[in-house]
């Protein structure tokens, strides 16, 4: 018996849905077959004490990627720097670093612009300028290798730590009960590092401070949801990945530090974004995660 075309999506497996959506993505979103490698996307403004050491650390990683047969590039989205030290730094960057200036800060829109207009490789890492990877030079390569080894993963993040050594991010979960039931939070934040810690583990979502995703999957989803002004877009992206049948995981690559809100003012929570998130994803969370 011939199935009615409108019922077809409901008989597909999750993986078939991913492939079908990927085939339906407009061609102007980028080529389907990208070279094997990593495009790192960073938004920044001024803060030479953050962006200069970070870019120097990333450039120092390039030989590791070359030895592994992987392409490597860094895309900086500058949202209005005027600091002369930063501007002079931009002038002496190597060719593997591209600086796109004149952006007006909006996390989702700016990251999408950089990715869709400039990213050349089949894997993307969205990275905050206040993440310190200097002491773990192989951490980002290990993230790529984890994605390669585990085809069921769509997104991977790093376990991140505060400067005092306590945990900042070890995956994102949701409250199981109470007035915030269904809303996301960092369950292990500010806790001491366990004596025995696994190398990796699956989670509901990872922070956009250090979020690696397969480029074809990012295109299929349509990038970060630009309906969010300042927050929740990273969790929404991870949930969209999960809805398409892929998983999210965290890799423990050693003490990678995240200063957290070193650029964005503290206490600037956006409850409009949080309410939008619950309207869009509350039902899915209730069915999938609770």
Backbone torsions as a table, in degrees:
resi	resn	phi	psi	omega
1	UNK	NA	131.8	-177.7
2	UNK	-75.6	128.2	179.9
3	UNK	-78.4	139.6	177.5
4	UNK	-63.3	134.5	-176.5
5	UNK	-54.2	-33.2	-177.8
6	UNK	-71.7	-17.2	177.9
7	UNK	-90.3	-9.1	-173.9
8	UNK	-56.3	-44.3	-177.5
9	UNK	-59.0	-27.3	-174.8
10	UNK	-82.3	-6.0	177.7
11	UNK	-107.4	2.0	-179.3
12	UNK	-85.0	151.6	170.0
13	UNK	-75.9	165.2	179.2
14	UNK	-59.2	-42.2	-179.4
15	UNK	-64.1	-38.2	177.8
16	UNK	-65.2	-35.0	176.7
17	UNK	-64.6	-42.3	177.6
18	UNK	-57.5	-47.8	-178.0
19	UNK	-65.3	-39.6	-179.8
20	UNK	-65.2	-42.9	178.9
21	UNK	-65.5	-40.8	179.4
22	UNK	-60.6	-37.7	178.7
23	UNK	-71.0	-23.7	-178.1
24	UNK	-87.9	-7.4	-179.4
25	UNK	-66.0	131.3	179.9
26	UNK	-55.1	145.4	-176.2
27	UNK	-63.7	-24.9	-177.8
28	UNK	-74.0	-0.4	175.8
29	UNK	-80.8	-9.4	178.4
30	UNK	132.5	161.0	-178.7
31	UNK	-66.3	147.8	-178.9
32	UNK	-71.0	-34.6	-176.8
33	UNK	-109.6	92.8	179.9
34	UNK	-89.0	151.8	176.0
35	UNK	-59.9	151.1	-178.8
36	UNK	-74.3	121.6	-179.1
37	UNK	166.4	-169.1	-174.1
38	UNK	-128.1	131.2	170.5
39	UNK	-108.8	118.7	179.7
40	UNK	-99.7	126.0	-175.6
41	UNK	-113.0	124.6	-176.6
42	UNK	-132.6	129.5	170.9
43	UNK	-98.5	141.6	-176.7
44	UNK	-157.0	159.6	170.2
45	UNK	-149.9	123.6	-179.5
46	UNK	50.2	-132.8	179.0
47	UNK	50.3	60.7	180.0
48	UNK	-58.5	-28.8	180.0
49	UNK	-68.3	-14.9	177.7
50	UNK	-102.4	-55.7	-169.3
51	UNK	-71.4	-35.8	-178.0
52	UNK	-66.9	-50.4	177.4
53	UNK	-62.6	-35.6	-179.8
54	UNK	-64.4	-48.5	-179.0
55	UNK	-65.6	-39.5	176.0
56	UNK	-59.5	-40.5	178.5
57	UNK	-65.4	-40.1	-179.7
58	UNK	-69.2	-42.4	178.0
59	UNK	-60.6	-36.3	178.4
60	UNK	-66.7	-19.1	178.0
61	UNK	-81.1	-16.9	-173.7
62	UNK	-53.4	-42.6	178.7
63	UNK	-60.4	-33.4	177.2
64	UNK	-62.6	-41.3	178.6
65	UNK	-69.0	-39.5	177.9
66	UNK	-61.8	-43.4	178.6
67	UNK	-63.1	-30.3	179.3
68	UNK	-86.1	1.7	179.6
69	UNK	75.4	27.9	-176.5
70	UNK	-115.5	140.7	171.3
71	UNK	-71.3	161.4	-174.2
72	UNK	-156.2	129.1	176.2
73	UNK	-149.7	155.7	177.5
74	UNK	-124.0	127.6	179.3
75	UNK	-113.6	117.0	179.2
76	UNK	-102.8	124.2	173.6
77	UNK	-102.8	107.1	-177.0
78	UNK	-91.8	125.1	-174.8
79	UNK	-104.1	29.3	173.1
80	UNK	124.8	31.7	-179.3
81	UNK	-64.3	139.4	173.0
82	UNK	-126.4	-6.2	-179.3
83	UNK	-63.1	122.8	-176.2
84	UNK	-62.5	-29.6	178.4
85	UNK	-66.9	-41.1	178.5
86	UNK	-67.0	-45.2	-178.4
87	UNK	-63.6	-38.1	177.0
88	UNK	-68.2	-36.4	177.8
89	UNK	-61.2	-41.6	179.7
90	UNK	-58.7	-33.6	-175.5
91	UNK	-71.6	-18.1	-176.9
92	UNK	-114.7	20.1	180.0
93	UNK	-76.1	148.6	178.5
94	UNK	-72.5	165.7	-175.6
95	UNK	-60.4	-23.9	-178.3
96	UNK	-72.7	-8.5	177.8
97	UNK	-107.5	126.8	176.7
98	UNK	-113.5	129.7	177.4
99	UNK	-107.8	124.2	175.5
100	UNK	-110.2	115.2	-174.7
101	UNK	-102.1	170.5	174.0
102	UNK	80.9	15.9	178.4
103	UNK	-80.7	145.6	173.4
104	UNK	-100.2	120.4	-167.4
105	UNK	-58.3	123.5	169.2
106	UNK	-158.2	111.6	-168.9
107	UNK	-51.0	-54.0	-175.4
108	UNK	-65.9	-50.6	-175.2
109	UNK	-63.6	-44.0	-177.6
110	UNK	-66.4	-43.0	177.7
111	UNK	-63.9	-40.6	177.6
112	UNK	-63.2	-43.1	179.9
113	UNK	-59.4	-46.4	-179.3
114	UNK	-63.7	-45.4	-178.0
115	UNK	-64.3	-55.8	-172.3
116	UNK	-68.6	-29.3	-177.8
117	UNK	-90.7	-24.2	-168.7
118	UNK	-131.2	-23.3	-174.2
119	UNK	-67.5	131.8	-175.1
120	UNK	-106.8	-12.9	-169.0
121	UNK	-114.0	170.9	-170.5
122	UNK	-84.6	0.7	176.6
123	UNK	-136.1	141.5	-179.7
124	UNK	-126.2	142.3	173.9
125	UNK	-122.0	120.3	174.1
126	UNK	-95.7	121.0	-167.8
127	UNK	-131.8	131.1	174.7
128	UNK	-73.2	154.6	179.9
129	UNK	-76.7	-7.6	-180.0
130	UNK	-105.4	20.6	172.1
131	UNK	-94.4	134.2	-176.0
132	UNK	-111.9	108.6	-177.1
133	UNK	-107.3	4.6	-172.8
134	UNK	-54.0	-41.4	-173.6
135	UNK	-86.4	-2.1	177.6
136	UNK	-130.4	71.0	-170.5
137	UNK	-64.4	-19.0	179.8
138	UNK	-99.1	5.1	-172.5
139	UNK	-61.1	-44.3	-176.1
140	UNK	-73.4	-37.8	175.1
141	UNK	-61.3	-39.4	178.6
142	UNK	-63.6	-32.9	175.5
143	UNK	-63.6	-45.3	178.6
144	UNK	-60.9	-45.0	-179.0
145	UNK	-63.6	-34.5	177.2
146	UNK	-64.9	-41.9	176.2
147	UNK	-63.0	-39.3	179.6
148	UNK	-64.3	-38.9	-176.8
149	UNK	-76.5	-24.7	-173.2
150	UNK	-122.9	89.2	-176.7
151	UNK	-63.7	-18.2	179.0
152	UNK	-74.3	-15.8	179.2
153	UNK	-81.8	140.9	172.0
154	UNK	-110.7	-28.5	-175.8
155	UNK	-136.5	143.0	173.3
156	UNK	-141.2	142.7	176.0
157	UNK	-125.1	176.2	176.7
158	UNK	-105.0	147.9	166.2
159	UNK	-70.6	124.5	-175.2
160	UNK	-116.4	152.1	-174.4
161	UNK	-129.4	150.9	171.0
162	UNK	-76.9	160.9	178.0
163	UNK	-57.2	-25.9	178.7
164	UNK	-79.7	1.4	177.3
165	UNK	94.2	-9.0	178.6
166	UNK	-78.5	164.5	-176.4
167	UNK	-74.8	132.7	172.2
168	UNK	-101.6	-42.9	-178.5
169	UNK	-144.8	124.9	174.2
170	UNK	-135.3	32.2	-175.2
171	UNK	108.0	155.7	-178.7
172	UNK	-112.2	137.8	178.5
173	UNK	-128.1	-175.5	178.1
174	UNK	-124.6	151.0	175.6
175	UNK	-65.0	134.7	-177.9
176	UNK	-86.6	-19.8	-178.8
177	UNK	-156.3	-178.3	179.2
178	UNK	83.6	-176.7	-176.3
179	UNK	-64.8	-21.4	179.5
180	UNK	-101.3	19.6	-179.2
181	UNK	-52.6	128.4	179.3
182	UNK	91.5	-11.1	-179.3
183	UNK	-90.2	149.2	-171.5
184	UNK	-85.4	153.6	177.5
185	UNK	-159.3	168.6	176.8
186	UNK	-94.6	101.5	-171.3
187	UNK	-67.1	-22.8	-175.4
188	UNK	-111.4	11.4	-175.4
189	UNK	-60.9	135.8	177.0
190	UNK	69.0	12.5	176.2
191	UNK	-92.6	152.9	176.7
192	UNK	-63.5	155.0	177.8
193	UNK	-71.3	129.0	178.0
194	UNK	-60.7	149.7	179.2
195	UNK	-61.8	-39.3	176.1
196	UNK	-117.3	118.9	-175.7
197	UNK	-126.5	132.7	-179.1
198	UNK	-65.9	160.7	177.6
199	UNK	-73.1	-34.0	179.2
200	UNK	-159.6	159.3	178.5
201	UNK	-158.8	154.5	179.1
202	UNK	-84.4	155.4	-178.2
203	UNK	-152.4	173.3	178.6
204	UNK	-71.7	-41.0	-176.6
205	UNK	-159.2	165.2	176.3
206	UNK	-127.3	158.5	-178.2
207	UNK	-71.1	144.4	175.6
208	UNK	-70.3	-4.9	175.1
209	UNK	-65.7	-25.7	178.4
210	UNK	-156.9	85.8	-172.3
211	UNK	-127.0	117.1	178.7
212	UNK	-107.5	135.8	-175.8
213	UNK	-143.6	148.4	173.6
214	UNK	-65.3	133.2	-173.4
215	UNK	-63.7	-38.0	-179.6
216	UNK	-65.5	-33.8	178.2
217	UNK	-71.2	-40.3	177.3
218	UNK	-60.9	-41.1	177.8
219	UNK	-66.9	-41.5	-178.5
220	UNK	-61.7	-38.2	179.1
221	UNK	-73.9	-26.2	-177.5
222	UNK	97.5	14.2	178.7
223	UNK	83.2	-167.5	176.6
224	UNK	-67.1	141.6	178.5
225	UNK	-69.4	115.5	-176.2
226	UNK	-80.7	2.4	174.1
227	UNK	-72.4	-18.3	177.7
228	UNK	-90.9	134.7	-176.7
229	UNK	-83.4	-46.0	-173.7
230	UNK	-134.2	-23.0	-175.8
231	UNK	-149.5	172.8	178.8
232	UNK	80.4	-14.3	-177.3
233	UNK	-67.9	-27.3	179.2
234	UNK	-70.6	-43.3	177.7
235	UNK	-67.0	-40.5	177.7
236	UNK	-59.5	-40.9	178.1
237	UNK	-62.1	-45.2	-179.2
238	UNK	-64.2	-37.6	177.7
239	UNK	-68.2	-35.9	175.4
240	UNK	-63.4	-37.8	175.8
241	UNK	-63.2	-45.6	179.9
242	UNK	-63.7	-37.5	-179.6
243	UNK	-64.6	-26.5	178.1
244	UNK	-90.3	9.3	172.9
245	UNK	93.6	3.7	176.0
246	UNK	-101.9	165.6	-174.8
247	UNK	-116.4	166.8	175.9
248	UNK	-117.8	147.1	-179.2
249	UNK	-147.0	162.6	176.3
250	UNK	-117.9	137.3	175.9
251	UNK	-108.3	131.9	173.4
252	UNK	-94.4	102.9	-177.8
253	UNK	-106.8	19.0	-177.9
254	UNK	101.2	-173.5	-173.5
255	UNK	-75.0	80.1	170.2
256	UNK	-90.0	123.4	-173.7
257	UNK	-91.4	146.4	171.7
258	UNK	-129.9	116.3	-177.2
259	UNK	-72.2	-23.7	175.5
260	UNK	59.8	116.1	178.4
261	UNK	61.6	28.5	178.1
262	UNK	-71.8	-21.3	175.9
263	UNK	-105.9	-44.9	-179.8
264	UNK	-80.6	136.9	-179.3
265	UNK	-60.9	140.3	176.2
266	UNK	-68.1	150.4	178.3
267	UNK	77.8	14.2	-177.7
268	UNK	-99.5	46.5	178.8
269	UNK	-63.6	144.1	-177.8
270	UNK	-112.8	97.4	-177.4
271	UNK	-73.8	-21.8	174.0
272	UNK	-64.7	-42.8	176.2
273	UNK	-63.0	-40.3	-178.2
274	UNK	-66.6	-38.6	176.9
275	UNK	-67.6	-39.7	176.9
276	UNK	-62.1	-41.8	179.0
277	UNK	-58.9	-45.6	-178.1
278	UNK	-68.3	-34.0	176.8
279	UNK	-65.8	-40.1	-175.3
280	UNK	-82.0	-30.9	-171.0
281	UNK	-121.9	-1.8	-177.1
282	UNK	-59.1	-43.8	-179.2
283	UNK	-65.9	-42.0	179.5
284	UNK	-64.0	-44.5	179.1
285	UNK	-61.0	-42.6	-178.8
286	UNK	-60.9	-37.5	-178.7
287	UNK	-83.4	-33.0	-170.0
288	UNK	-96.7	-34.9	-167.9
289	UNK	-116.4	-14.1	-174.8
290	UNK	-108.1	NA	NA
